[in-house]
Amino acid sequence: MSKSILLAAVISTITIGLHVYGGGEEVHQPILDANLTTILKAYTSILWHAVTVVLAINSAGLILLAFKPIQFKSLGVLISLQYFAFAGLFIFYGISKLGTLFLMPQWIIFISLAALILFGTRREKTT
């Protein structure tokens, strides 16, 4: 068992709660309350819930990886790449649209998760 990957699984699972409850109230609901077309609101909801699904699938994958780190090493690399990509999006839009990284600090969680996963997958012996 990989303790670092299990920790990443726990943090990833907590991130789902932060996304759904904290972000839902702060981001998703205000968009739904805004004067937008019905189709834009539908797309927003689809994308919002798609992120929730991706986080849940990644968390489940990390739980599996924590207990079978050698067999599913490539899964860890894939999830870490996805989390690095998420971080990159928050960094890019934070800098280019907001002029700061600190209004949307989610990049910190995603970089930390990706690094923790890679650390855990690299620590495991492949023999």
C-alpha positions in Angstrom: 0.0 0.0 0.0 1.2 3.5 -0.8 0.5 6.0 2.0 1.2 9.0 -0.2 -1.2 7.9 -2.8 -3.8 7.1 -0.2 -3.3 10.6 1.2 -3.8 12.0 -2.3 -7.0 9.9 -2.6 -8.3 11.4 0.6 -7.4 15.0 -0.5 -8.9 14.4 -3.9 -12.2 13.2 -2.2 -12.2 16.2 0.1 -11.8 18.4 -3.0 -15.1 17.0 -4.3 -16.8 18.3 -1.3 -15.1 21.7 -1.6 -16.1 21.8 -5.3 -19.7 20.8 -4.7 -20.6 22.7 -1.5 -18.2 25.7 -1.5 -17.9 26.2 -5.2 -21.6 25.4 -5.8 -22.7 28.3 -3.6 -19.9 30.7 -4.7 -19.8 29.9 -8.5 -22.4 27.6 -9.9 -25.5 29.0 -8.2 -24.7 32.7 -9.1 -24.2 31.7 -12.7 -27.6 29.9 -12.7 -29.2 33.0 -11.0 -27.6 35.4 -13.7 -29.5 36.7 -16.6 -28.2 34.1 -19.1 -29.9 32.0 -21.7 -31.3 28.7 -20.7 -28.8 26.9 -22.9 -25.8 28.7 -21.3 -27.2 27.7 -17.9 -27.5 24.1 -19.1 -24.0 24.1 -20.4 -22.7 25.5 -17.1 -24.5 22.8 -15.2 -23.2 20.1 -17.5 -19.6 21.3 -17.1 -20.0 21.8 -13.4 -21.2 18.3 -12.8 -18.7 16.9 -15.3 -15.9 18.3 -13.1 -17.6 16.6 -10.1 -17.7 13.3 -12.0 -14.0 13.6 -13.0 -13.0 14.3 -9.5 -15.0 11.3 -8.2 -13.5 9.0 -10.8 -10.0 10.2 -10.1 -10.6 9.7 -6.4 -11.8 6.2 -6.9 -8.8 5.5 -9.2 -6.5 6.8 -6.5 -8.0 4.5 -3.9 -7.4 1.6 -6.3 -3.9 2.8 -7.0 -3.0 3.2 -3.3 -3.6 -0.5 -2.7 -2.2 -1.7 -6.1 0.5 0.9 -6.9 2.6 -1.3 -9.1 -0.2 -2.8 -11.2 -1.9 0.6 -11.8 1.2 2.9 -12.0 0.1 4.3 -15.4 -3.3 5.3 -13.9 -1.4 7.4 -11.3 0.6 9.1 -14.1 -2.6 9.8 -16.0 -4.4 11.3 -13.0 -1.4 13.4 -12.1 -1.2 14.7 -15.6 -4.8 15.6 -15.5 -4.4 17.4 -12.2 -1.3 19.3 -13.5 -3.5 20.3 -16.5 -6.2 21.6 -14.2 -3.6 23.6 -12.2 -2.3 25.0 -15.5 -5.7 26.2 -16.4 -6.2 28.0 -13.1 -2.7 29.5 -13.4 -3.2 30.7 -17.0 -6.7 32.2 -16.4 -5.7 33.6 -13.0 -2.8 35.5 -14.5 -4.3 36.4 -17.9 -7.8 37.3 -16.9 -7.5 38.3 -13.2 -3.9 39.5 -12.9 -3.4 37.3 -9.8 -3.2 33.7 -8.8 -4.9 34.2 -5.5 -8.5 34.8 -6.5 -8.7 31.2 -7.8 -6.1 29.3 -5.6 -7.4 25.8 -6.7 -4.1 25.4 -8.6 -2.4 24.8 -5.3 -4.5 21.7 -4.5 -4.1 20.3 -8.0 -0.3 20.8 -8.1 0.0 19.3 -4.7 -2.1 16.3 -5.6 -0.2 15.7 -8.8 3.1 15.9 -7.1 2.0 13.6 -4.3 0.7 11.0 -6.8 3.9 11.1 -8.8 5.9 10.8 -5.6 3.9 7.7 -4.6 4.1 6.1 -8.0 7.9 6.6 -8.3 8.5 5.3 -4.8 7.0 1.9 -5.6 9.4 -0.7 -6.9 8.5 -2.2 -10.2 10.0 -5.6 -9.5 
